[in-house]
Amino acid sequence: MEYRVYDLAAFKRRASTPLYRFPSLYRTQAWCLYGDLLYQNEGSAYGPANPSPGNSWWNVYDISTGQMIERRFNATALGLSHRETESITVRRTPDGPQLVFGFATQEPGPRRMALYGITDTTDGTGDHVPWTTLDYNTAVYTPNSGNYVPQYRQVGNRIDLHLRLSRTDKAPWTNGEKVLTLPPHIRPNRTQGMVGQTTGSGVSGSLTVRWEVLTDGSLHLYDPRGLTGWVGLDVSYFTS
């Protein structure tokens, strides 16, 4: 089996060329798409060939590359007498995205569904939320060091950004320059303004610069001074 991701508007016009296609590496029971990530639920019911703790797994793919970036055993509700891996989705909540998944269960009478939600990574502390690298044009921009590669992390509806970049050609930064585009799942529902930093070398006036992130995910730098040093961000914005 393989996954195929389509543009919805084009698909409704019967233009059936997928944006992405890649193989499913494991048995597919259910799946959902969230931003550039595809979450796959894998597993079957308890039985003689599959006793507790069972074979329920989560697999996470990057749709742009088709690579599986995480595979994790699902140890939820191991005590169910009938535990058949079924549904999965990402549910939007006021506190951020919540991974929701389910098992078909057996009680006296009809089969039932038990649903569970994971919000451990959106509890507001952010301490255990990993940083994720952002795509940018490496031919145009270079980070000051490995510590300043563009990254983000999501804590509820708050997005933390971290970067420090210079132009590889040493040319001045243009006012309104688009530096990179954020992935769909961390784009704000309205334009967000932010204050960043610039190098002190040869800069007259303030050592701060203005940034904006737009609803299409584009991240823009605004400064009319023709800066030639690095510019940076260590800020947060809100998706809603």
C-alpha positions, 0 to 999 in steps of 0.5 A, spaced: 500 500 500 502 507 499 499 514 501 497 519 496 496 526 498 492 531 493 490 538 493 483 538 495 481 543 490 484 540 484 482 533 486 475 536 486 476 538 479 478 531 477 485 533 477 488 526 480 495 527 480 498 527 487 502 532 490 506 526 494 506 519 494 510 514 498 509 507 501 506 505 507 512 501 511 507 497 516 500 495 516 495 500 515 489 500 520 488 508 520 491 514 518 490 522 518 494 528 515 496 534 520 500 539 516 506 536 513 506 529 518 502 523 516 500 519 523 499 512 522 495 507 527 498 500 526 495 494 530 490 488 530 486 485 536 489 481 542 489 473 540 493 467 541 498 470 536 497 477 539 497 477 546 498 483 551 501 487 550 499 487 543 502 490 537 499 497 536 504 502 534 504 509 531 508 511 525 509 518 523 511 520 516 514 526 513 509 527 507 514 531 503 520 526 503 516 519 504 521 518 510 518 515 517 521 520 522 518 516 528 515 509 530 513 508 537 509 503 541 502 504 544 502 502 551 495 505 552 489 501 556 493 494 555 488 492 560 482 492 555 479 485 554 479 486 547 483 491 544 483 492 537 487 498 534 482 503 530 482 510 529 487 516 529 486 524 528 489 530 530 484 534 534 484 542 535 483 545 542 484 551 545 490 549 548 493 546 542 493 540 538 491 533 541 492 526 538 486 522 539 486 515 537 481 509 539 481 501 540 475 497 538 473 494 545 468 488 547 463 488 553 457 484 554 453 486 548 455 490 542 462 492 540 464 499 543 469 504 541 474 507 547 477 514 545 484 517 548 487 523 547 495 525 548 496 532 550 503 531 554 507 535 549 502 541 550 502 542 558 504 549 557 511 548 560 515 547 553 521 543 557 520 537 554 517 539 547 523 538 542 526 543 537 524 542 530 529 545 524 525 549 519 527 549 511 530 555 509 534 556 502 541 554 504 544 558 498 542 564 500 542 564 508 547 561 512 546 561 520 552 564 525 553 557 527 550 550 529 546 553 535 542 558 530 539 554 525 532 556 524 528 552 529 521 552 532 517 548 537 510 548 539 507 549 546 499 549 545 498 555 541 504 558 542 510 557 537 517 559 539 522 561 533 529 561 534 534 563 528 540 567 527 542 568 519 546 572 514 546 573 507 551 568 504 553 574 498 554 579 504 549 583 500 544 588 504 538 585 507 532 588 503 526 591 506 520 586 506 525 580 504 521 573 505 526 569 509 523 562 509 516 559 509 513 556 516 509 549 515 502 549 515 500 546 522 504 552 525 501 558 521 497 563 524 490 565 523 492 573 522 499 576 521 503 576 527 509 582 528 515 580 532 521 584 534 528 581 533 535 583 533 541 585 528 549 585 529 552 591 532 557 591 527 556 598 522 549 599 524 547 606 526 541 606 530 537 601 534 539 594 534 532 591 533 529 589 527 521 588 525 519 581 523 512 579 521 509 572 520 503 572 515 497 567 514 501 563 509 507 562 513 511 566 510 516 570 515 518 577 513 524 582 515 522 589 515 528 594 516 530 600 511 537 601 513 540 596 508 543 592 513 549 587 511 550 583 518 546 578 521 539 578 523 536 574 528 529 571 532 528 569 539 521 570 540 514 567 540 507 568 536 500 565 537 497 561 532 490 563 534 
